[in-house]
Amino acid sequence: MNAHSTPRKHTEVAVGVLIRADDALLLTSRPEGKPCAGFWEFPGGKLEAGESVEQALRRELIEELGVTIGAAEVWKVTEHDYPHALVRLHWCKVRDWEGSFEMREGQCMAWQQLPLDVKPVLPGALPVLEWLAQERGLAFDAEHYTRHLPVEA
């Protein structure tokens, strides 16, 4: 719990774990001007009023990446309390999409095998990376992804 006297409201976020046929995962960087700029994350965004998780993910990936996804398997739900937002992350595995990837927000993208080469990774993604490593029978070391994080005062 944070130091505020009233509880913070969750921001509902749909997140896509895009998985290529070779099991590579798509990560994108947070663009300049957004909180945590330069951190790597799985693509997605906030649910709008009346949207399902899959509808929000479909809209966000068209807006951010220029691709249209097929079926999205709603997989896990986690929460993370960032200084700028308390988020509830709805993780969806996506193995089917159409279109050419365009980084429409000035972000970078990278297809990665585990363990990832890109870092730092947003702390909210660490549980998912651990689950994906477990599914593949791989060791997981959270410090590998966070050792370059700035120290908060």
C-alpha positions in Angstrom: 0.0 0.0 0.0 1.3 3.5 -0.7 1.3 6.5 1.6 -1.9 8.1 0.1 -4.8 8.1 2.5 -7.3 6.9 -0.2 -6.7 3.7 -2.2 -5.6 4.3 -5.8 -7.9 3.1 -8.6 -6.6 0.4 -10.9 -5.9 1.2 -14.5 -7.0 -1.8 -16.5 -4.4 -2.7 -19.2 -4.5 -5.4 -22.0 -1.1 -6.7 -22.8 -0.1 -8.9 -25.8 2.5 -11.6 -25.5 3.2 -12.1 -29.2 4.8 -15.4 -29.8 6.4 -16.3 -33.1 6.6 -19.8 -34.5 10.2 -20.1 -33.1 9.0 -19.1 -29.6 10.5 -15.6 -29.9 8.7 -12.9 -28.0 8.0 -9.4 -29.2 9.0 -6.6 -26.9 8.8 -2.9 -27.5 10.5 0.1 -25.8 8.6 2.8 -24.0 8.9 5.9 -26.2 10.2 9.3 -25.0 7.6 11.4 -23.2 5.9 8.4 -21.5 6.5 7.2 -17.9 9.4 4.7 -17.8 10.7 5.8 -21.2 13.4 3.5 -22.5 12.2 0.5 -20.6 11.2 -2.6 -22.5 7.7 -4.1 -22.3 5.2 -6.3 -24.0 2.9 -4.1 -26.2 -0.7 -3.2 -25.2 -2.6 -0.4 -23.5 -5.5 0.8 -21.4 -9.0 -0.6 -21.8 -11.5 2.1 -22.8 -15.1 2.1 -21.4 -17.1 -0.9 -22.6 -14.1 -2.7 -24.1 -13.3 -6.3 -23.4 -9.6 -7.2 -22.9 -9.4 -8.7 -26.4 -11.1 -5.7 -28.0 -8.7 -3.3 -26.2 -5.6 -5.4 -27.2 -6.8 -5.5 -30.8 -7.3 -1.7 -31.0 -4.0 -0.9 -29.2 -1.9 -3.2 -31.4 -3.3 -1.6 -34.5 -2.7 1.9 -33.1 0.9 1.1 -31.8 2.2 -1.5 -34.2 0.0 -1.5 -37.3 -0.8 -5.2 -37.0 -4.2 -6.9 -36.6 -4.2 -9.9 -34.3 -6.1 -13.1 -34.6 -7.3 -14.9 -31.5 -6.0 -13.7 -28.1 -5.8 -16.2 -25.3 -6.4 -14.4 -22.1 -3.8 -16.0 -19.9 -2.9 -14.4 -16.6 -3.8 -11.3 -14.6 -1.2 -9.4 -12.5 -1.1 -6.1 -10.7 1.8 -3.7 -10.3 2.0 -0.4 -8.4 4.1 2.0 -10.4 4.7 5.5 -9.1 2.6 6.9 -11.9 -0.2 4.3 -11.9 -1.6 1.2 -10.2 -2.2 -1.2 -13.1 -4.0 -4.4 -13.4 -2.4 -6.2 -16.4 -4.5 -8.7 -18.4 -1.9 -10.8 -20.2 -2.9 -12.4 -23.5 -0.9 -14.9 -25.6 -1.1 -14.1 -29.3 0.3 -16.4 -32.0 -1.5 -15.1 -35.0 -1.4 -11.6 -36.6 -1.5 -9.9 -40.0 0.2 -6.8 -41.4 3.7 -5.3 -41.3 5.0 -4.0 -38.0 5.2 -0.2 -37.8 6.5 1.5 -34.7 3.8 4.2 -34.8 4.8 5.8 -31.4 8.5 6.1 -32.1 9.3 3.0 -30.1 11.8 0.2 -30.9 10.9 -3.4 -31.2 12.8 -6.6 -30.8 12.0 -10.3 -31.2 13.7 -12.0 -28.2 14.3 -15.5 -27.0 14.6 -16.1 -23.3 16.6 -15.0 -21.5 16.0 -11.6 -23.1 18.9 -9.5 -24.4 17.0 -6.2 -24.1 16.9 -4.4 -20.7 15.8 -2.8 -18.5 12.3 -4.5 -18.6 9.4 -2.9 -16.8 9.0 -4.5 -13.4 5.4 -5.4 -14.1 6.5 -7.8 -16.8 8.8 -9.9 -14.6 6.2 -12.4 -13.3 5.2 -13.1 -16.9 8.9 -13.6 -18.0 9.3 -16.0 -15.1 6.1 -18.0 -16.1 7.3 -18.1 -19.7 10.7 -19.4 -18.6 9.1 -22.1 -16.5 7.0 -23.2 -19.4 10.1 -23.6 -21.5 12.1 -25.3 -18.6 14.5 -22.4 -18.3 16.0 -20.8 -15.3 14.8 -17.3 -14.4 16.9 -14.5 -12.8 14.9 -11.3 -12.2 18.2 -9.5 -11.5 19.2 -10.1 -15.1 16.4 -7.8 -16.2 16.6 -5.2 -13.5 20.3 -4.7 -12.7 20.4 -1.5 -14.8 17.4 0.1 -13.1 17.9 3.6 -11.7 17.8 3.7 -7.9 14.7 5.5 -6.6 15.3 8.1 -4.0 
